[in-house]
Amino acid sequence: MKKILLFIGATGLLMAVLAYFADMYAWLSKDIIVPVGFSGYVLMITAVAYFLLAWMYKWSQ
């Protein structure tokens, strides 16, 4: 599970960075950039939340 979420977090980071550069250099329209960037942020937050919860659970035992 941790390997999958690490991959998901890296994918989210890549999506957010690509959306940032696409917006900066006007590669795509805003209608495409905003959902991709938002999805990337959601993936990163999900991965970080899982790792924090797993760490807190392990620490509490």
C-alpha distance matrix in Angstrom:
0.0 3.8 5.5 5.2 6.3 8.6 10.0 10.5 12.2 14.2 15.2 16.3 18.3 19.9 20.9 22.4 24.3 25.6 26.7 28.5 30.3 31.1 32.7 34.5 36.0 36.4 34.7 33.8 35.1 33.7 32.8 30.1 29.0 28.4 25.8 23.8 23.9 23.0 20.0 18.9 19.5 17.6 14.4 15.0 15.7 12.7 10.4 13.0 13.3 9.7 10.2 13.7 13.1 10.8 13.6 16.3 15.1 15.0 18.3 19.9 19.8
3.8 0.0 3.8 5.4 5.1 6.0 8.6 9.7 10.3 12.2 14.0 15.0 16.3 18.2 19.7 20.8 22.4 24.1 25.4 26.7 28.5 29.8 31.3 32.7 34.4 35.2 33.6 33.0 34.5 33.0 32.5 29.8 28.3 27.7 25.5 23.4 22.9 22.3 19.7 17.9 18.2 16.9 13.7 13.3 14.3 11.9 8.8 10.7 11.8 8.6 7.8 11.5 11.9 9.4 11.4 14.6 14.2 13.6 16.5 18.7 18.9
5.5 3.8 0.0 3.8 5.5 5.0 6.2 8.6 9.8 10.6 12.2 14.2 15.3 16.5 18.3 19.9 21.1 22.4 24.2 25.7 27.1 28.2 30.2 31.5 32.8 33.7 31.8 31.4 33.2 32.1 31.7 28.7 27.3 27.2 25.0 22.5 22.3 22.3 19.4 17.5 18.5 17.6 14.0 13.8 15.6 13.6 10.3 12.7 14.5 11.7 10.9 14.6 15.4 13.2 14.8 18.2 17.9 17.1 19.9 22.3 22.4
5.2 5.4 3.8 0.0 3.8 5.4 5.1 6.2 8.6 9.9 10.5 12.2 14.2 15.3 16.3 18.3 20.0 20.9 22.3 24.3 25.8 26.5 28.4 30.1 31.4 31.9 29.9 29.2 30.7 29.7 28.9 25.9 24.8 24.7 22.2 19.8 20.1 19.8 16.7 15.2 16.5 15.2 11.5 12.3 14.2 11.7 9.1 12.3 13.7 11.1 11.5 15.2 15.6 14.0 16.3 19.2 18.9 18.8 21.7 23.7 24.0
6.3 5.1 5.5 3.8 0.0 3.8 5.3 4.8 5.9 8.4 9.5 10.2 12.1 13.9 14.9 16.2 18.1 19.6 20.6 22.2 24.2 25.1 26.6 28.3 29.9 30.5 28.9 28.1 29.4 28.0 27.4 24.7 23.2 22.7 20.4 18.2 18.0 17.4 14.6 13.0 13.6 12.2 8.8 9.0 10.6 8.2 5.4 8.6 10.1 7.9 8.4 12.0 12.7 11.7 13.8 16.6 16.8 17.1 19.6 21.6 22.5
8.6 6.0 5.0 5.4 3.8 0.0 3.8 5.4 5.1 6.2 8.5 9.8 10.6 12.3 14.2 15.3 16.5 18.3 19.9 21.1 22.7 24.1 25.7 27.0 28.5 29.5 27.9 27.7 29.4 28.1 28.0 25.1 23.3 23.1 21.3 18.7 18.0 18.1 15.7 13.2 13.9 13.6 10.1 9.1 11.5 10.3 6.7 8.9 11.6 9.9 9.0 12.5 14.2 13.0 14.2 17.4 18.1 17.8 19.9 22.5 23.4
10.0 8.6 6.2 5.1 5.3 3.8 0.0 3.8 5.4 5.1 6.1 8.6 9.8 10.5 12.2 14.2 15.3 16.3 18.2 19.9 21.1 22.1 24.1 25.6 26.7 27.5 25.6 25.3 27.2 26.2 26.0 22.8 21.3 21.6 19.6 16.7 16.7 17.3 14.4 12.1 13.8 13.6 9.8 9.9 12.9 11.6 8.9 11.7 14.2 12.8 12.5 16.0 17.5 16.4 17.9 21.0 21.5 21.4 23.6 26.1 26.9
10.5 9.7 8.6 6.2 4.8 5.4 3.8 0.0 3.8 5.5 5.0 6.1 8.6 9.8 10.4 12.2 14.2 15.2 16.3 18.2 20.0 20.6 22.3 24.2 25.6 26.0 24.2 23.5 24.9 23.7 23.2 20.3 18.9 18.7 16.5 13.9 14.0 14.0 11.0 9.1 10.8 10.0 6.2 7.2 10.0 8.6 6.7 10.1 12.2 11.2 12.0 15.1 16.3 16.0 17.8 20.4 21.0 21.6 23.7 25.8 26.9
12.2 10.3 9.8 8.6 5.9 5.1 5.4 3.8 0.0 3.8 5.4 5.0 6.2 8.6 9.8 10.5 12.3 14.2 15.2 16.5 18.5 19.7 21.1 22.5 24.3 25.1 23.8 23.3 24.7 23.2 23.2 20.5 18.5 18.1 16.5 14.0 13.0 13.1 11.0 8.2 8.9 9.1 5.8 4.5 7.8 7.6 5.3 7.5 10.4 10.3 10.4 13.0 15.0 15.1 16.2 18.8 20.0 20.5 22.2 24.5 26.0
14.2 12.2 10.6 9.9 8.4 6.2 5.1 5.5 3.8 0.0 3.8 5.4 5.0 6.2 8.6 9.9 10.5 12.2 14.1 15.3 16.6 18.0 19.9 21.0 22.4 23.5 21.9 22.0 23.9 22.8 23.2 20.2 18.0 18.4 17.2 14.1 13.2 14.4 12.4 9.1 10.6 11.8 8.6 7.4 11.0 11.4 9.0 10.7 14.0 13.9 13.3 16.1 18.3 18.1 18.9 21.7 23.1 23.1 24.7 27.3 28.7
15.2 14.0 12.2 10.5 9.5 8.5 6.1 5.0 5.4 3.8 0.0 3.8 5.4 5.1 6.1 8.6 9.9 10.4 12.1 14.2 15.4 16.1 18.2 19.8 20.9 21.5 19.6 19.3 21.2 20.3 20.3 17.1 15.4 16.0 14.4 11.1 11.1 12.4 9.9 7.1 9.9 10.7 7.6 8.0 11.7 11.7 10.3 12.7 15.4 15.3 15.7 18.4 20.2 20.2 21.5 24.1 25.2 25.7 27.4 29.8 31.1
16.3 15.0 14.2 12.2 10.2 9.8 8.6 6.1 5.0 5.4 3.8 0.0 3.8 5.4 5.0 6.1 8.5 9.8 10.5 12.2 14.3 15.1 16.4 18.2 19.9 20.3 19.0 18.4 19.7 18.2 18.3 15.6 13.5 13.3 11.9 9.1 8.3 9.1 7.1 3.8 6.1 7.3 4.9 5.1 8.7 9.5 9.0 10.9 13.4 14.1 14.8 16.9 18.8 19.5 20.7 22.9 24.3 25.2 26.7 28.8 30.5
18.3 16.3 15.3 14.2 12.1 10.6 9.8 8.6 6.2 5.0 5.4 3.8 0.0 3.8 5.5 5.2 6.1 8.5 9.9 10.6 12.4 14.0 15.4 16.5 18.3 19.4 18.4 18.4 20.1 18.7 19.5 16.8 14.1 14.2 13.8 10.8 9.0 10.7 9.8 6.0 7.2 9.8 8.0 6.3 9.9 11.6 10.5 11.4 14.5 15.6 15.5 17.3 19.8 20.5 21.0 23.3 25.2 25.8 26.8 29.2 31.2
19.9 18.2 16.5 15.3 13.9 12.3 10.5 9.8 8.6 6.2 5.1 5.4 3.8 0.0 3.8 5.5 5.2 6.0 8.5 9.8 10.6 11.9 14.1 15.2 16.3 17.4 15.8 16.1 18.3 17.6 18.5 15.4 12.9 14.1 13.7 10.1 9.2 11.8 10.7 7.3 9.8 12.2 10.3 9.7 13.3 14.6 13.5 14.9 18.0 18.7 18.6 20.8 23.2 23.5 24.2 26.8 28.4 28.8 30.1 32.6 34.3
20.9 19.7 18.3 16.3 14.9 14.2 12.2 10.4 9.8 8.6 6.1 5.0 5.5 3.8 0.0 3.8 5.5 5.2 6.1 8.6 10.0 10.3 12.1 14.1 15.3 15.6 14.1 13.6 15.3 14.4 14.9 11.8 9.5 10.6 9.9 6.3 6.0 8.7 7.6 4.9 8.1 10.3 9.2 9.7 12.9 14.1 14.0 15.6 18.1 19.1 19.8 21.7 23.7 24.5 25.6 27.8 29.3 30.2 31.5 33.7 35.5
22.4 20.8 19.9 18.3 16.2 15.3 14.2 12.2 10.5 9.9 8.6 6.1 5.2 5.5 3.8 0.0 3.8 5.5 5.1 6.2 8.8 9.8 10.6 12.2 14.3 14.9 14.3 13.9 15.2 13.6 14.7 12.3 9.2 9.4 9.8 7.0 4.5 7.3 7.8 4.9 6.3 9.6 9.5 9.0 11.6 13.8 14.0 14.8 17.3 19.0 19.5 20.8 23.1 24.3 25.1 26.9 28.9 29.9 30.8 32.9 35.1
24.3 22.4 21.1 20.0 18.1 16.5 15.3 14.2 12.3 10.5 9.9 8.5 6.1 5.2 5.5 3.8 0.0 3.8 5.4 5.0 6.3 8.5 9.9 10.5 12.3 13.7 13.1 13.8 15.7 14.7 16.4 14.0 10.7 11.8 12.9 9.9 7.7 10.9 11.5 8.5 9.8 13.2 12.7 11.6 14.5 16.8 16.4 16.9 19.8 21.4 21.3 22.7 25.4 26.4 26.7 28.8 30.9 31.6 32.3 34.8 36.9
25.6 24.1 22.4 20.9 19.6 18.3 16.3 15.2 14.2 12.2 10.4 9.8 8.5 6.0 5.2 5.5 3.8 0.0 3.8 5.4 5.2 5.9 8.5 9.7 10.5 11.4 10.0 10.6 13.1 12.8 14.4 11.5 8.7 10.9 11.9 8.6 7.8 11.5 11.7 9.4 11.7 14.7 14.1 13.9 16.9 18.8 18.5 19.6 22.4 23.7 23.9 25.6 28.0 28.9 29.5 31.7 33.6 34.2 35.3 37.7 39.7
26.7 25.4 24.2 22.3 20.6 19.9 18.2 16.3 15.2 14.1 12.1 10.5 9.9 8.5 6.1 5.1 5.4 3.8 0.0 3.8 5.5 5.0 6.1 8.5 10.0 10.0 9.3 8.9 10.4 9.4 11.1 8.7 5.3 7.3 8.8 6.3 5.1 8.9 10.0 8.6 10.4 13.4 13.8 13.9 16.3 18.4 18.9 19.8 22.1 23.8 24.5 25.9 28.0 29.3 30.1 31.9 33.9 34.9 35.9 37.9 40.2
28.5 26.7 25.7 24.3 22.2 21.1 19.9 18.2 16.5 15.3 14.2 12.2 10.6 9.8 8.6 6.2 5.0 5.4 3.8 0.0 3.8 5.5 5.2 6.1 8.7 9.7 10.2 10.8 12.1 10.8 13.3 11.7 8.0 9.2 11.6 9.7 7.3 10.6 12.5 10.7 11.4 14.9 15.5 14.8 16.9 19.6 20.0 20.2 22.7 24.8 25.1 26.0 28.6 30.0 30.3 32.0 34.3 35.3 35.9 38.0 40.5
30.3 28.5 27.1 25.8 24.2 22.7 21.1 20.0 18.5 16.6 15.4 14.3 12.4 10.6 10.0 8.8 6.3 5.2 5.5 3.8 0.0 3.8 5.3 4.8 6.0 8.0 8.0 9.8 12.1 11.9 14.7 12.7 9.5 11.8 14.1 11.8 10.3 13.9 15.4 13.4 14.7 18.1 18.2 17.5 20.1 22.5 22.5 23.0 25.7 27.5 27.6 28.8 31.4 32.6 32.8 34.8 37.1 37.8 38.4 40.8 43.1
31.1 29.8 28.2 26.5 25.1 24.1 22.1 20.6 19.7 18.0 16.1 15.1 14.0 11.9 10.3 9.8 8.5 5.9 5.0 5.5 3.8 0.0 3.8 5.5 5.4 5.5 4.8 6.1 8.5 9.0 11.6 9.6 6.9 10.0 12.3 10.3 9.8 13.4 14.7 13.6 15.4 18.3 18.7 18.7 21.2 23.3 23.7 24.6 27.0 28.7 29.2 30.5 32.9 34.1 34.7 36.6 38.6 39.6 40.4 42.6 44.8
32.7 31.3 30.2 28.4 26.6 25.7 24.1 22.3 21.1 19.9 18.2 16.4 15.4 14.1 12.1 10.6 9.9 8.5 6.1 5.2 5.3 3.8 0.0 3.8 5.6 5.0 6.7 7.1 7.9 7.1 10.5 9.7 6.7 8.7 11.9 11.0 9.8 12.8 15.0 14.3 15.3 18.3 19.4 19.3 21.2 23.6 24.4 24.9 27.1 29.2 29.8 30.8 33.1 34.7 35.2 36.8 39.0 40.1 40.8 42.8 45.2
34.5 32.7 31.5 30.1 28.3 27.0 25.6 24.2 22.5 21.0 19.8 18.2 16.5 15.2 14.1 12.2 10.5 9.7 8.5 6.1 4.8 5.5 3.8 0.0 3.8 5.7 8.0 9.8 11.0 10.7 14.2 13.5 10.4 12.3 15.5 14.2 12.6 15.7 18.0 16.6 17.3 20.7 21.6 20.9 22.9 25.6 26.1 26.2 28.6 30.9 31.0 31.8 34.5 36.0 36.1 37.8 40.2 41.2 41.6 43.8 46.3
36.0 34.4 32.8 31.4 29.9 28.5 26.7 25.6 24.3 22.4 20.9 19.9 18.3 16.3 15.3 14.3 12.3 10.5 10.0 8.7 6.0 5.4 5.6 3.8 0.0 3.8 5.6 8.6 10.6 11.5 14.9 13.8 11.5 14.2 17.1 15.6 14.7 18.1 19.9 18.6 19.9 23.1 23.6 23.3 25.6 28.0 28.3 28.8 31.3 33.3 33.5 34.6 37.2 38.4 38.7 40.6 42.9 43.7 44.3 46.6 48.9
36.4 35.2 33.7 31.9 30.5 29.5 27.5 26.0 25.1 23.5 21.5 20.3 19.4 17.4 15.6 14.9 13.7 11.4 10.0 9.7 8.0 5.5 5.0 5.7 3.8 0.0 3.8 5.6 7.0 8.5 11.7 11.1 9.5 12.3 15.3 14.3 14.1 17.2 19.0 18.4 19.9 22.8 23.6 23.8 25.9 28.1 28.8 29.6 31.8 33.7 34.3 35.5 37.8 39.2 39.8 41.5 43.6 44.7 45.4 47.6 49.9
34.7 33.6 31.8 29.9 28.9 27.9 25.6 24.2 23.8 21.9 19.6 19.0 18.4 15.8 14.1 14.3 13.1 10.0 9.3 10.2 8.0 4.8 6.7 8.0 5.6 3.8 0.0 3.8 7.1 9.4 11.8 10.1 9.1 12.6 14.7 13.2 13.7 17.1 18.1 17.5 19.7 22.3 22.6 23.1 25.6 27.4 27.9 29.0 31.4 32.9 33.6 35.1 37.3 38.4 39.2 41.2 43.0 44.0 45.0 47.2 49.3
33.8 33.0 31.4 29.2 28.1 27.7 25.3 23.5 23.3 22.0 19.3 18.4 18.4 16.1 13.6 13.9 13.8 10.6 8.9 10.8 9.8 6.1 7.1 9.8 8.6 5.6 3.8 0.0 3.8 6.6 8.2 6.6 6.6 10.1 12.0 11.1 12.3 15.1 16.2 16.3 18.5 20.6 21.3 22.3 24.5 26.1 27.0 28.4 30.4 31.9 33.0 34.4 36.3 37.6 38.7 40.5 42.2 43.4 44.5 46.5 48.6
35.1 34.5 33.2 30.7 29.4 29.4 27.2 24.9 24.7 23.9 21.2 19.7 20.1 18.3 15.3 15.2 15.7 13.1 10.4 12.1 12.1 8.5 7.9 11.0 10.6 7.0 7.1 3.8 0.0 3.8 5.4 5.7 6.4 8.9 11.1 11.4 12.5 14.7 16.2 17.1 18.8 20.7 21.9 23.1 24.8 26.5 27.8 29.1 30.7 32.5 33.9 35.0 36.7 38.3 39.6 41.0 42.7 44.2 45.3 47.0 49.2
33.7 33.0 32.1 29.7 28.0 28.1 26.2 23.7 23.2 22.8 20.3 18.2 18.7 17.6 14.4 13.6 14.7 12.8 9.4 10.8 11.9 9.0 7.1 10.7 11.5 8.5 9.4 6.6 3.8 0.0 3.8 5.3 4.9 5.9 8.8 9.9 10.3 12.0 14.1 15.2 16.3 18.1 19.9 21.0 22.3 24.1 25.8 26.8 28.1 30.2 31.7 32.5 34.2 36.1 37.2 38.4 40.2 41.9 42.8 44.4 46.8
32.8 32.5 31.7 28.9 27.4 28.0 26.0 23.2 23.2 23.2 20.3 18.3 19.5 18.5 14.9 14.7 16.4 14.4 11.1 13.3 14.7 11.6 10.5 14.2 14.9 11.7 11.8 8.2 5.4 3.8 0.0 3.8 5.8 6.1 7.4 9.3 10.9 11.7 13.2 15.1 16.5 17.6 19.3 21.1 22.2 23.5 25.5 26.9 27.9 29.7 31.6 32.6 33.9 35.7 37.2 38.3 39.8 41.7 42.9 44.2 46.5
30.1 29.8 28.7 25.9 24.7 25.1 22.8 20.3 20.5 20.2 17.1 15.6 16.8 15.4 11.8 12.3 14.0 11.5 8.7 11.7 12.7 9.6 9.7 13.5 13.8 11.1 10.1 6.6 5.7 5.3 3.8 0.0 3.8 5.8 6.1 6.6 8.9 10.6 11.3 12.8 14.9 16.0 17.2 19.0 20.6 21.8 23.3 25.0 26.3 27.8 29.5 30.9 32.2 33.8 35.3 36.8 38.1 39.7 41.1 42.6 44.7
29.0 28.3 27.3 24.8 23.2 23.3 21.3 18.9 18.5 18.0 15.4 13.5 14.1 12.9 9.5 9.2 10.7 8.7 5.3 8.0 9.5 6.9 6.7 10.4 11.5 9.5 9.1 6.6 6.4 4.9 5.8 3.8 0.0 3.8 5.8 5.3 6.1 8.6 10.0 10.7 12.4 14.3 15.5 16.7 18.4 20.1 21.4 22.7 24.3 26.1 27.4 28.6 30.3 31.9 33.1 34.6 36.3 37.8 38.9 40.6 42.8
28.4 27.7 27.2 24.7 22.7 23.1 21.6 18.7 18.1 18.4 16.0 13.3 14.2 14.1 10.6 9.4 11.8 10.9 7.3 9.2 11.8 10.0 8.7 12.3 14.2 12.3 12.6 10.1 8.9 5.9 6.1 5.8 3.8 0.0 3.8 5.5 5.3 6.1 8.5 9.9 10.6 12.2 14.3 15.4 16.5 18.3 20.1 21.2 22.3 24.4 26.0 26.8 28.3 30.3 31.5 32.6 34.4 36.2 37.1 38.5 41.0
25.8 25.5 25.0 22.2 20.4 21.3 19.6 16.5 16.5 17.2 14.4 11.9 13.8 13.7 9.9 9.8 12.9 11.9 8.8 11.6 14.1 12.3 11.9 15.5 17.1 15.3 14.7 12.0 11.1 8.8 7.4 6.1 5.8 3.8 0.0 3.8 5.5 5.0 5.9 8.4 9.8 10.3 12.1 14.2 15.2 16.2 18.3 19.9 20.7 22.4 24.4 25.5 26.6 28.4 30.1 31.2 32.6 34.4 35.7 37.0 39.2
23.8 23.4 22.5 19.8 18.2 18.7 16.7 13.9 14.0 14.1 11.1 9.1 10.8 10.1 6.3 7.0 9.9 8.6 6.3 9.7 11.8 10.3 11.0 14.2 15.6 14.3 13.2 11.1 11.4 9.9 9.3 6.6 5.3 5.5 3.8 0.0 3.8 5.5 5.2 6.2 8.7 9.9 10.6 12.4 14.3 15.4 16.7 18.5 20.0 21.3 22.9 24.4 25.8 27.2 28.7 30.3 31.7 33.2 34.6 36.2 38.2
23.9 22.9 22.3 20.1 18.0 18.0 16.7 14.0 13.0 13.2 11.1 8.3 9.0 9.2 6.0 4.5 7.7 7.8 5.1 7.3 10.3 9.8 9.8 12.6 14.7 14.1 13.7 12.3 12.5 10.3 10.9 8.9 6.1 5.3 5.5 3.8 0.0 3.8 5.4 5.0 6.3 8.7 9.9 10.6 12.4 14.3 15.5 16.6 18.3 20.2 21.4 22.5 24.3 25.9 27.0 28.5 30.2 31.7 32.7 34.5 36.7
23.0 22.3 22.3 19.8 17.4 18.1 17.3 14.0 13.1 14.4 12.4 9.1 10.7 11.8 8.7 7.3 10.9 11.5 8.9 10.6 13.9 13.4 12.8 15.7 18.1 17.2 17.1 15.1 14.7 12.0 11.7 10.6 8.6 6.1 5.0 5.5 3.8 0.0 3.8 5.3 5.1 6.2 8.7 9.9 10.6 12.2 14.4 15.4 16.3 18.4 20.2 20.9 22.3 24.3 25.6 26.7 28.3 30.2 31.2 32.6 35.0
20.0 19.7 19.4 16.7 14.6 15.7 14.4 11.0 11.0 12.4 9.9 7.1 9.8 10.7 7.6 7.8 11.5 11.7 10.0 12.5 15.4 14.7 15.0 18.0 19.9 19.0 18.1 16.2 16.2 14.1 13.2 11.3 10.0 8.5 5.9 5.2 5.4 3.8 0.0 3.8 5.4 5.0 6.2 8.6 9.9 10.5 12.4 14.3 15.2 16.6 18.6 19.9 21.0 22.6 24.3 25.7 26.9 28.6 30.1 31.5 33.5
18.9 17.9 17.5 15.2 13.0 13.2 12.1 9.1 8.2 9.1 7.1 3.8 6.0 7.3 4.9 4.9 8.5 9.4 8.6 10.7 13.4 13.6 14.3 16.6 18.6 18.4 17.5 16.3 17.1 15.2 15.1 12.8 10.7 9.9 8.4 6.2 5.0 5.3 3.8 0.0 3.8 5.4 5.2 6.2 8.6 9.9 10.8 12.4 14.2 15.6 16.8 18.4 20.1 21.3 22.7 24.4 25.9 27.2 28.5 30.3 32.3
19.5 18.2 18.5 16.5 13.6 13.9 13.8 10.8 8.9 10.6 9.9 6.1 7.2 9.8 8.1 6.3 9.8 11.7 10.4 11.4 14.7 15.4 15.3 17.3 19.9 19.9 19.7 18.5 18.8 16.3 16.5 14.9 12.4 10.6 9.8 8.7 6.3 5.1 5.4 3.8 0.0 3.8 5.4 5.1 6.1 8.5 10.0 10.6 12.0 14.2 15.5 16.3 18.1 19.9 21.0 22.2 24.1 25.7 26.6 28.2 30.6
17.6 16.9 17.6 15.2 12.2 13.6 13.6 10.0 9.1 11.8 10.7 7.3 9.8 12.2 10.3 9.6 13.2 14.7 13.4 14.9 18.1 18.3 18.3 20.7 23.1 22.8 22.3 20.6 20.7 18.1 17.6 16.0 14.3 12.2 10.3 9.9 8.7 6.2 5.0 5.4 3.8 0.0 3.8 5.5 5.2 6.1 8.6 9.9 10.4 12.3 14.3 15.2 16.3 18.2 19.8 20.9 22.3 24.2 25.4 26.7 28.9
14.4 13.7 14.0 11.5 8.8 10.1 9.8 6.2 5.8 8.6 7.6 4.9 8.0 10.3 9.2 9.5 12.7 14.1 13.8 15.5 18.2 18.7 19.4 21.6 23.6 23.6 22.6 21.3 21.9 19.9 19.3 17.2 15.5 14.3 12.1 10.6 9.9 8.7 6.2 5.2 5.4 3.8 0.0 3.8 5.5 5.1 6.3 8.7 9.9 10.8 12.5 14.3 15.5 16.6 18.4 20.0 21.2 22.6 24.2 25.8 27.7
15.0 13.3 13.8 12.3 9.0 9.1 9.9 7.2 4.5 7.4 8.0 5.1 6.3 9.7 9.7 9.0 11.6 13.9 13.9 14.8 17.5 18.7 19.3 20.9 23.3 23.8 23.1 22.3 23.1 21.0 21.1 19.0 16.7 15.4 14.2 12.4 10.6 9.9 8.6 6.2 5.1 5.5 3.8 0.0 3.8 5.4 5.2 6.2 8.5 10.0 10.8 12.2 14.2 15.5 16.5 18.3 20.0 21.2 22.3 24.2 26.3
15.7 14.3 15.6 14.2 10.6 11.5 12.9 10.0 7.8 11.0 11.7 8.7 9.9 13.3 12.9 11.6 14.5 16.9 16.3 16.9 20.1 21.2 21.2 22.9 25.6 25.9 25.6 24.5 24.8 22.3 22.2 20.6 18.4 16.5 15.2 14.3 12.4 10.6 9.9 8.6 6.1 5.2 5.5 3.8 0.0 3.8 5.5 5.1 6.0 8.5 9.9 10.4 12.0 14.1 15.1 16.2 18.0 19.8 20.7 22.1 24.6
12.7 11.9 13.6 11.7 8.2 10.3 11.6 8.6 7.6 11.4 11.7 9.5 11.6 14.6 14.1 13.8 16.8 18.8 18.4 19.6 22.5 23.3 23.6 25.6 28.0 28.1 27.4 26.1 26.5 24.1 23.5 21.8 20.1 18.3 16.2 15.4 14.3 12.2 10.5 9.9 8.5 6.1 5.1 5.4 3.8 0.0 3.8 5.5 5.1 6.2 8.7 9.9 10.6 12.2 14.2 15.3 16.4 18.3 19.8 21.0 23.0
10.4 8.8 10.3 9.1 5.4 6.7 8.9 6.7 5.3 9.0 10.3 9.0 10.5 13.5 14.0 14.0 16.4 18.5 18.9 20.0 22.5 23.7 24.4 26.1 28.3 28.8 27.9 27.0 27.8 25.8 25.5 23.3 21.4 20.1 18.3 16.7 15.5 14.4 12.4 10.8 10.0 8.6 6.3 5.2 5.5 3.8 0.0 3.8 5.5 5.2 6.3 8.6 10.0 10.6 12.3 14.3 15.4 16.5 18.2 20.0 21.7
13.0 10.7 12.7 12.3 8.6 8.9 11.7 10.1 7.5 10.7 12.7 10.9 11.4 14.9 15.6 14.8 16.9 19.6 19.8 20.2 23.0 24.6 24.9 26.2 28.8 29.6 29.0 28.4 29.1 26.8 26.9 25.0 22.7 21.2 19.9 18.5 16.6 15.4 14.3 12.4 10.6 9.9 8.7 6.2 5.1 5.5 3.8 0.0 3.8 5.4 5.2 6.1 8.5 9.8 10.4 12.2 14.1 15.2 16.2 18.1 20.3
13.3 11.8 14.5 13.7 10.1 11.6 14.2 12.2 10.4 14.0 15.4 13.4 14.5 18.0 18.1 17.3 19.8 22.4 22.1 22.7 25.7 27.0 27.1 28.6 31.3 31.8 31.4 30.4 30.7 28.1 27.9 26.3 24.3 22.3 20.7 20.0 18.3 16.3 15.2 14.2 12.0 10.4 9.9 8.5 6.0 5.1 5.5 3.8 0.0 3.8 5.5 5.1 6.1 8.5 9.8 10.5 12.1 14.1 15.1 16.3 18.7
9.7 8.6 11.7 11.1 7.9 9.9 12.8 11.2 10.3 13.9 15.3 14.1 15.6 18.7 19.1 19.0 21.4 23.7 23.8 24.8 27.5 28.7 29.2 30.9 33.3 33.7 32.9 31.9 32.5 30.2 29.7 27.8 26.1 24.4 22.4 21.3 20.2 18.4 16.6 15.6 14.2 12.3 10.8 10.0 8.5 6.2 5.2 5.4 3.8 0.0 3.8 5.5 5.2 6.0 8.5 9.9 10.5 12.1 14.0 15.3 17.0
10.2 7.8 10.9 11.5 8.4 9.0 12.5 12.0 10.4 13.3 15.7 14.8 15.5 18.6 19.8 19.5 21.3 23.9 24.5 25.1 27.6 29.2 29.8 31.0 33.5 34.3 33.6 33.0 33.9 31.7 31.6 29.5 27.4 26.0 24.4 22.9 21.4 20.2 18.6 16.8 15.5 14.3 12.5 10.8 9.9 8.7 6.3 5.2 5.5 3.8 0.0 3.8 5.5 5.1 6.0 8.5 9.8 10.4 12.0 14.1 15.8
13.7 11.5 14.6 15.2 12.0 12.5 16.0 15.1 13.0 16.1 18.4 16.9 17.3 20.8 21.7 20.8 22.7 25.6 25.9 26.0 28.8 30.5 30.8 31.8 34.6 35.5 35.1 34.4 35.0 32.5 32.6 30.9 28.6 26.8 25.5 24.4 22.5 20.9 19.9 18.4 16.3 15.2 14.3 12.2 10.4 9.9 8.6 6.1 5.1 5.5 3.8 0.0 3.8 5.5 5.0 6.1 8.5 9.8 10.3 12.1 14.5
13.1 11.9 15.4 15.6 12.7 14.2 17.5 16.3 15.0 18.3 20.2 18.8 19.8 23.2 23.7 23.1 25.4 28.0 28.0 28.6 31.4 32.9 33.1 34.5 37.2 37.8 37.3 36.3 36.7 34.2 33.9 32.2 30.3 28.3 26.6 25.8 24.3 22.3 21.0 20.1 18.1 16.3 15.5 14.2 12.0 10.6 10.0 8.5 6.1 5.2 5.5 3.8 0.0 3.8 5.4 5.1 6.1 8.5 9.7 10.5 12.7
10.8 9.4 13.2 14.0 11.7 13.0 16.4 16.0 15.1 18.1 20.2 19.5 20.5 23.5 24.5 24.3 26.4 28.9 29.3 30.0 32.6 34.1 34.7 36.0 38.4 39.2 38.4 37.6 38.3 36.1 35.7 33.8 31.9 30.3 28.4 27.2 25.9 24.3 22.6 21.3 19.9 18.2 16.6 15.5 14.1 12.2 10.6 9.8 8.5 6.0 5.1 5.5 3.8 0.0 3.8 5.5 5.1 6.1 8.5 9.9 11.1
13.6 11.4 14.8 16.3 13.8 14.2 17.9 17.8 16.2 18.9 21.5 20.7 21.0 24.2 25.6 25.1 26.7 29.5 30.1 30.3 32.8 34.7 35.2 36.1 38.7 39.8 39.2 38.7 39.6 37.2 37.2 35.3 33.1 31.5 30.1 28.7 27.0 25.6 24.3 22.7 21.0 19.8 18.4 16.5 15.1 14.2 12.3 10.4 9.8 8.5 6.0 5.0 5.4 3.8 0.0 3.8 5.5 5.1 6.0 8.5 10.3
16.3 14.6 18.2 19.2 16.6 17.4 21.0 20.4 18.8 21.7 24.1 22.9 23.3 26.8 27.8 26.9 28.8 31.7 31.9 32.0 34.8 36.6 36.8 37.8 40.6 41.5 41.2 40.5 41.0 38.4 38.3 36.8 34.6 32.6 31.2 30.3 28.5 26.7 25.7 24.4 22.2 20.9 20.0 18.3 16.2 15.3 14.3 12.2 10.5 9.9 8.5 6.1 5.1 5.5 3.8 0.0 3.8 5.5 5.0 6.0 8.8
15.1 14.2 17.9 18.9 16.8 18.1 21.5 21.0 20.0 23.1 25.2 24.3 25.2 28.4 29.3 28.9 30.9 33.6 33.9 34.3 37.1 38.6 39.0 40.2 42.9 43.6 43.0 42.2 42.7 40.2 39.8 38.1 36.3 34.4 32.6 31.7 30.2 28.3 26.9 25.9 24.1 22.3 21.2 20.0 18.0 16.4 15.4 14.1 12.1 10.5 9.8 8.5 6.1 5.1 5.5 3.8 0.0 3.8 5.4 5.2 6.7
15.0 13.6 17.1 18.8 17.1 17.8 21.4 21.6 20.5 23.1 25.7 25.2 25.8 28.8 30.2 29.9 31.6 34.2 34.9 35.3 37.8 39.6 40.1 41.2 43.7 44.7 44.0 43.4 44.2 41.9 41.7 39.7 37.8 36.2 34.4 33.2 31.7 30.2 28.6 27.2 25.7 24.2 22.6 21.2 19.8 18.3 16.5 15.2 14.1 12.1 10.4 9.8 8.5 6.1 5.1 5.5 3.8 0.0 3.8 5.5 5.6
18.3 16.5 19.9 21.7 19.6 19.9 23.6 23.7 22.2 24.7 27.4 26.7 26.8 30.1 31.5 30.8 32.3 35.3 35.9 35.9 38.4 40.4 40.8 41.6 44.3 45.4 45.0 44.5 45.3 42.8 42.9 41.1 38.9 37.1 35.7 34.6 32.7 31.2 30.1 28.5 26.6 25.4 24.2 22.3 20.7 19.8 18.2 16.2 15.1 14.0 12.0 10.3 9.7 8.5 6.0 5.0 5.4 3.8 0.0 3.8 5.5
19.9 18.7 22.3 23.7 21.6 22.5 26.1 25.8 24.5 27.3 29.8 28.8 29.2 32.6 33.7 32.9 34.8 37.7 37.9 38.0 40.8 42.6 42.8 43.8 46.6 47.6 47.2 46.5 47.0 44.4 44.2 42.6 40.6 38.5 37.0 36.2 34.5 32.6 31.5 30.3 28.2 26.7 25.8 24.2 22.1 21.0 20.0 18.1 16.3 15.3 14.1 12.1 10.5 9.9 8.5 6.0 5.2 5.5 3.8 0.0 3.8
19.8 18.9 22.4 24.0 22.5 23.4 26.9 26.9 26.0 28.7 31.1 30.5 31.2 34.3 35.5 35.1 36.9 39.7 40.2 40.5 43.1 44.8 45.2 46.3 48.9 49.9 49.3 48.6 49.2 46.8 46.5 44.7 42.8 41.0 39.2 38.2 36.7 35.0 33.5 32.3 30.6 28.9 27.7 26.3 24.6 23.0 21.7 20.3 18.7 17.0 15.8 14.5 12.7 11.1 10.3 8.8 6.7 5.6 5.5 3.8 0.0
